[in-house]
């Protein structure tokens, strides 16, 4: 008997030691789908997660504490447990759960957790805002663009279909003295002025059900009041890039971006060899509260580049491109153009000078020819030839006459650049 008692104490000590370290080996997640209205059902889920893959036990028991809520249904699987609860009274109700090994009642819980379920007597739901362009939704959130159709919708939160037989009426207040009553849970509205608005909505649900006491049909009505903030902004309509489209290597290029749109603006810019659409955050992202932004960049290599710019303000997004030509260092485009003009001018001057010089030469040759062949010269040359030929033989006379004529012609050609014309009688 003593040996059996010692064995039991040893087993209990080992189990307690195992339970002490169990909290470090397990994790328990618990969630609920509240808030719900009174009378509706809420679902609470618990999931056991093992932090150590070496744990092989698969027999667990989930223990719930949900009072004063009313339990509708409970289910349990290997690592999960689910309960459905309801209440006729509003409030915030805590629900707790702990997990133990199924065949070990003396063991400490391996994990525990708690959640709070909110129950209200009013209708539960929320308002959503979407900007519409054509037939498609282009933006969802609390911001909307002026002069653009905005859809404001009410989303009913009813996980147990408690309002499946109810008829709804929606009273809208757009904050500008404009009201509207609809039977649909959405409305279209166009705001024309920039600013902040608060949209109010009152929802009325009405249906018939059998009473719990008299067991006769009675009309039941529930209401709910909802508000949402609406920020009206001007859409990003244009992006103007002011600055040069040409620069040089290692020179600082300064550009100014002028944006037509309501701030704050999320501006994303990137310079690459080609123009690319900017997606995500793979660019230089800055947030500006104005309509102008200055950027500077230094290029390290010559070539053709493109500045891609994307701007959005929570309402719309716009993208533009700006091409930039980068020249190598030392080559000035204006200087190159002036050099070409100078070379063309020099060539044209040489052509004109050559043409003018040729015309001058022809004019001087004609004047010399007219002077040399004057009538006076013609009369003197035969008489001199005849007197000389009378004294000497005819052959010598003719030879001398030819030499003198050749010498005179040679002297006239050599005196091309002399302004005074000479001759021999």
PyMOL commands that set and color helices and strands:
alter all, ss='L'
color gray80, all
select helices_A, chain A and resi 2-22+333-372+375-391+394-414
alter helices_A, ss='H'
color red, helices_A
select strands_A, chain A and resi 26-32+36-37+41-50+60-65+70-76+80-86+91-101+111-120+125-133+136-140+143-145+149-156+167-173+179-182+186-190+195-210+217-233+238-242+246-248+252-260+265-272+284-288+292-298+303-312+317-327
alter strands_A, ss='S'
color yellow, strands_A
deselect
rebuild
show_as cartoon
